Amino acid sequence: MKTVAISVGILVLGIIIWVATRKPLSIDEELGKLPADERQALESLAAAIGGAAQLRAVSPGVLSYNPKAVAVQDGHVVELRIADAGLVRLDPVASLTRLRTLFIDGSKVESLRPLSGHKALKTLNLSRCQLTTIAELRDLPALVSLDLSGNQVTDVASLVDLPALEKLTLTGNPLASLPPNAPSRWVVKSDAQAADSARKTEPPMEQPDHWVEKEKMPAGSGKSSVGRVAGVVTNARWEVKGEVASLSGAVVIDRIPGDSGINGMDAALEVEVESGTVRGYIEKPLRVPGSAIRRRLGYAFCEASPGKPGKIAGTLASAGPGGYGVAQSYHIVLESVGGEAKGIKFRLLPPSR
């Protein structure tokens, strides 16, 4: 048993030494093994990227480690990669009918028509090729893996009939959705699919009481008689008071003075009224479940009636630059409910007070 292990070890070591020390074929030697039409095609492609010296002869299966390489097997080109070389025309590729793998990532391809009808092509990488239309790819019967990432593709319906396609990469494209008849065997990586998956896994977002979306806020076109506003919003201890003699409909109370650099600070709004009913609104964005950055914009509101003041917590959002030496201005919204309201007083203060 020990002898067998030693023999196997020597054999493996010999293979490693042979692989490490053998001299790889030069590109000129590989070109010499090809049929005339394939040799001419490869020479044309090499010329388009600056000469045959730019291509490296490699063994099949290692294209991803070599940006400009060709693999020849049984006297034919079976794999080719020309990456980030500004390749525009693919006409010579039409003659490389034995191709199994083709990478032309990072090119500015004018047309994919030369790829149509390649019966042996199994893996195709067209990432970052500024593509908008991919209809020419519908006649690739052996294609298993297709990378279209980083393009401008909006529709992949032409790929549905590819009989062997299984892996499809579509990230970085303005693609809204997959075709409704996309085969179930497809394993797709796309921004649209990621968004759909995120929406499916997110818990439904419940709208809290006394909160309304920004788009559904009442229009600030009501009538009011606004008294003076006293106080300044600051980082220190602060309080702002205001009075509205009468109010019909909704109005925006802006020009509430404040310091700069405190946009979005927490605040509480208190409202009281002598007659009628008044709602006081203060901005309060809600975090979207499952996202660290997405927010749902809206306003929290309280309701006040005679003898029953209202209070609600929210945030103070900037309403633009202030004036008269005030760095910033902030705003709230007041709305009378069910007719005119009178004797309205409001107060803004930190939420803990």
Secondary structure, 3 states (H helix, E strand, C coil): CHHHHHHHHHHHHHHHHHHHHCCCCCHHHHHHCCCHHHHHHHHHHHHHCCCHHHCEECCCCCHHHCCEEEEEECCEEEEEEECCCCCCCCHHHHHCCCCCEEECCCCCCCCCHHHCCCCCCCEEECCCCCCCCCHHHHCCCCCCEEECCCCCCCCCHHHCCCCCCCEEECCCCCCCCCCCCCCCCCEEECHHHHHHHHHHHCCCCCCCCCEEEHHHCCCCCCEEEEEEEECCECCCCCCEEEEEEEEECEEEEEEEEECCCCCCEEEEEEEECCEEEEEEEEECCEECCCCCCCEECEEEEEEEECCECEEEEEEECEEEECCCCCCEEEEEEEEEEEEEEEEEEEEEECCCC
